[in-house]
């Protein structure tokens, strides 16, 4: 089963919709930036009333024609999209965003790029702006060898829930964990990620997802973070 066809994908999209609705509830209008979602599937179920309050900016490596319909674009107060290498081309967007989110973006980034992504997004956030992250994380580790063992535990547990990735692909992706090639599999633990966020003076709250769907949601690894400047 592909993750996009799973109940896990749907639950994560619903979680994002809920957080956006909560954020915008008492606001007349917000500027929102979506990173790494070529079709904006995460926000398609927002109500028309909520969409009308959003100035939406979308940034992805590649935005294919037709993936985002004109009707969807017109449903927002304002819509603009950008594509290219996030770390080279994000500077094209000259905004201060009230709300930024990315899902399944960080595990395509090297550890250095993860750090850089927080620096970049902090500069894009407006005062009191929030960053929402959903991503996959592995058990903590203290060496590259342990990191691979943690990755294998994660892959094995996902396979038990119908989310299988070929072993040769797992191994190949891990061999490129420090290569900025945009490929997935560059997993980090939530402990290591939180160390990065603390160094960047970000205040954050963590939610472990899918607690009703799997016996060991910590190992399943789906984490949601709401972050803002301030520190813990």
N, C-alpha and C positions, 0 to 999 in steps of 0.2 A: 504494500500500500504506500502511495506517495503521501507525504505529510499534508499536502494541500487537500487531499481527499479524506482526511481524518477528522474525527471529533475534536482532536487536540487543536487543530488549526482553527476550527470554528470557535472553540472556547476562548482561544487567545484573541481572536478578532472581537468577540463580545466583550472581553476585558478591556480592550483598547477603547471601544465605543463607550463603555460605561465611564472610564476615566475622563475622556474628552467631555462627555455630557456633564459630569460633576464639575469639571474645571470651568466650563463656559456658562454654567447655570445662571450665575448672577452677573454676567457680563453682557454688554450690548454687542461687542465685536472683539474678535481676536485675530492675530496673525499666527498661522500654524505652518510648520515646516515638516514634511514627511521625507525621510531619507531611506533609500534602498527598497522602495516598493514600486515596481514598474507599472502596476495596475491599480494601486490604491485600494486593494481589496479590503484592507483593514477598516476603512471608513465608509464603505459603500452603504452600510446600514444605518448611518446617522440619519436622523429625521431631517426633513426639508427645512424645518424651522431652525435647527442647529446649523445646518450647512449655510444658510443665509447669513449667519453671523461670522462666518470664517473667511478670511483672506488666506487662500491656500497656495503654498509654494511646495513643489514636488521636485526632489532631486534623486536621480538614479543613474547607475552606470550606463544603462541603455533604455530609453523609453521607446518602445515599438509603436508605430502608428496603429491606431485602432484599439490598443489595449485600454485606453481611457477614453470613454465616449464623450462626444461634445455635450450631450445632455448632462452628463455627470459634471463636467467642467462648469457649465452654465448654472448649475445648482448652487454654486458658492458665490459669495459676495464678490470675490476676485479669485482668479486662478492663473498660475504661471508655472511652467515646468522647465527644468534644466537637466542636462545629462552630461556624462563624462566621469572621469576619475574624481571621486569625492575630494581626495587630498590635494588635487591640483586645480580643480574647477569650482569648488564651493565658493570661492571668493567672488564669483559672478553674482551671487545673491547678496544684495545690499539691503538687508532687513534686520530688524530686531524682533525676534519671534517670541510670542507669549507661550507657545506650546510647541515642543519638538518631539517627534517620536521616531524610533527605528526598531524594527523587529527582524531578528535573524541577520543582523548586519555585523555585529562584533565578531562572530566566529568566522567571518571572511577577512578579518584584519589581523595582522601580526600584532604582537604585544606592543611594539613601538607605535603602530598605527592606532591601537586602542587608546593609548595615552594621548596621541595627537588628536583623535576624534573628540575627546572631552575638552581639550583646549580650544578647538575650533568651535564646538557647539556653545561653550561658555561665552565666547565672543559674539555669538549670534543671539543669545538669550536676552530678552528684555528684563528689566527689573521685575522681580517676582515671577519670572518665567520658569517653566517646568520642562524637564526632559523625561520622557517615558521610554524605558527600554524593556523589550522582551527578548531573551536569548537563552541559548542552551549552554549549560555549564556542567563541568565534570567534578568528581570528588577532588579535594585538595591534594597537592603534591609538593615535593621539595626538590625534585630533580627532573630532568628531561625523561629519564627512564621511568620514574613514577608517573609522570604526566602521560606517557603512552599507556601504562597500565590502567590509569584512571579512564583514559579515552576508550580502551577496550571494554572496561566494565560498563561504561555508558552505552556503547554500541550494542553490547550483548543485551542489556536491559531494554533498549529500544526495539531490538529484534523480537524480543518476547511479546512486544505490543504491536507487532505487525509493521514496524518501521525499519526496514532492512536496507543497509548499504553494503555493497560488495566489499569483501575484506581487502582486495587489492586496491580499491579506492580509498579505504580507511588508511591503509599503510602509506599510499602515495601522498594523500593529503597531509598526513602527519610529517612525512619527510620534508614537506615544504612549509612547515609551520612558521618559519622565520623568513619566508619568501613573500614579498608583497605582490602576489599574483591575483588577488581577489577571489581565490578559491576558498571553499568552506573547510571545516574540520580543524580550524585553529582555536580549539576550545580552551577556556580558562576556567578556573574554579571561582566560585562566588567570593571566596576569601581574598584571592588575588585581585579580582575586579574591585572589591571594596577598598583594598589598599590603594589602588590607583585613584579612586574617587576621593578618598580622604586626602591624598596628596594634592588633588586639584581643588580642595576646599569645597567639596560638594556635600550637601546634606542629602541623605537618601533614606528611603523606606523600601524594604524588600518584601515581596510576596512570592511564595512558592505555589506554582500553578498545578492544576490537575490533581488536587488532593483527593477528589472523589473518584478518580478514574484509574489510579495506579496505587499499588500497595506501598511503594517507596518513592514518593514524589521528589525527594531530595536527590536520589540517584537518577531518576528520570530527567531531572536537570532543567526544567523550564522555570525561569525566574523572571519576575516583573519587578522593575525598579522605577520609582518616581524620585527624581533628583532635582535639586535646586541649589543655588549658591548659598553658602553659609557655613558649611562644615558641621561635623558631628562632635 
